[in-house]
């Protein structure tokens, strides 16, 4: 008996999305973000020229970057140390918090 295409696609998507990329708890992420505020700000707007803005970034992107810092796949002297202690839940929560901050983008002039 053939599997309907829709069902096959749903199964494929479900297997491709890692658990850490699934929605976290933004309120828990806000509490955890106090460690991030020196460089990235509680509002997700960078306080240092070498630190990126996190506000409004796409949640899966933030999960990937934090996971890569934690696992040593992405190198940065500060972030590798900071991210080393993050759990998958911490990462999901931080990503939910920072991605949930609404930013307004205005074109110049």
Buried (B, 14 or more C-beta within 10 A) or exposed (E): EEEEEEEEEEEEEEEEEEEBBEEBBBEBBBEBBEBBEEBBBBBBBBEEEEBEBBBBBEBBEBBBBBBBBBEEEBEBEEBBEBBEEBEBBBBBBBBBBBBBBEEEEEEEE
